[in-house]
Amino acid sequence: MSTDIVSKSSPQKENSGPSRLSSFGSAFVAGGFTMYPVLLILVIVGAIIAPRFATAANLLNILDQVSVLGLTTIGLTFVVLIGRLDLSLEGIVGFAPMLAAVTLVPVAAGGLGLELPSWAGLFIALGTAGLIGFFNGFMVVRVGLNPFISTLGLLVLLRGGVLIVSNGRSIYSPGKALTYLGSESWFGVPVSVIMFIVVAVMVGLVFHYHRYGRALYAIGGNEDAARAAGINVDGVIWSAFVFAALLAGLAGVLMTGRLDSAVTTQGQGIIFSAFAAAVIGGVSLGGGRGTIVGVISGVLLIGVINNLLTLAQVPSFYVQASTGAVIIVAAVLTTIASRRSSGVRTRT
């Protein structure tokens, strides 16, 4: 009798180990932690080959440098989670602070002659970004345009708009309201870093716990099922474009503060880095999958690699090319990890 009990219970003991390991692997991948071991290895290697890399000042510098990319990528994640794209975020990063800048400075400095008070700059920049996001949502939800085409056209329009409103001139020292967030520090920590962390935590909590976050995932996973479940699909899609644009506008303000100017080329190319960071972090471009934890890992990975190559005095064009290689490697690692954690075998 006792031997029967032992023989029946032993398979459960044998399977408990792999089962727990599989559950841990699934949770590790689903939580967006896939690239953190790679990030840890890079940090260790960087500390060995470049002693300056591991200093507190340099680590803060990395966070400061990626704050603009981080906010843009978080904004992009709102749209990608619902299975859409927004290429205009790159244009918003440049246009929103430029429009605010030309309303603040005198004509002699390249302004429009309005010379509004400095405090109005931040409101104009974020208000402009929000209106652009509202327009994007309108074109996608109400007009029914393909988001790739409509936001691509708007990106080109905003790039031209930057040159039109500024007469092709960069605006230097546009005012404290536009430069404070990107240039000041609190208790030795750049305000831009604090802004990035605060936004990431807040958005992460919304995605994970709030019904709005669950609606984003539901729409990206199956839009028809989300409608059947009573979710206001059109309203969520529209708001996602607005939130994405607002974060891109805030990213543009941080960049303006860091440069102490609104330049005509501001933000160019950032949308590709944002897509790279999102993909590296495990966000599915098809919608319905991705976490802020993963997005942060993608942003940090790009920042660490760029910083390491810069410290190693690698030419800038190699630094840019490295992003493409990182996307491919990270996509392969994420795909393999996702399949193995779900029990799907991959071909080798």
Sequence and secondary structure as in RCSB ss.txt:
>XXXX:A:sequence
MSTDIVSKSSPQKENSGPSRLSSFGSAFVAGGFTMYPVLLILVIVGAIIAPRFATAANLLNILDQVSVLGLTTIG
LTFVVLIGRLDLSLEGIVGFAPMLAAVTLVPVAAGGLGLELPSWAGLFIALGTAGLIGFFNGFMVVRVGLNPFIS
TLGLLVLLRGGVLIVSNGRSIYSPGKALTYLGSESWFGVPVSVIMFIVVAVMVGLVFHYHRYGRALYAIGGNEDA
ARAAGINVDGVIWSAFVFAALLAGLAGVLMTGRLDSAVTTQGQGIIFSAFAAAVIGGVSLGGGRGTIVGVISGVL
LIGVINNLLTLAQVPSFYVQASTGAVIIVAAVLTTIASRRSSGVRTRT
>XXXX:A:secstr
 HHHHHHHHHHHHHHHHHHHHHHHHHHHHHTT TTHHHHHHHHHHHHHH GGGGSHHHHHHHHHHHHHHHHHHHH
HHHHHHTT   TTHHHHHHHHHHHHHHTTS GGGT  S    TTHHHHHHHHHHHHHHHHHHHHHHTS   HHHH
HHHHHHHHHHHHHHHHTT  EES  HHHHHHHH EETTEEHHHHHHHHHHHHHHHHHHHSHHHHHHHHHHH HHH
HHHTT  HHHHHHHHHHHHHHHHHHHHHHHHHHHTEE TTTTTTHHHHHHHHHHHTT  TTSS   HHHHHHHHH
HHHHHHHHHHHTT  HHHHHHHHHHHHHHHHHHHHHHHHHHTT     
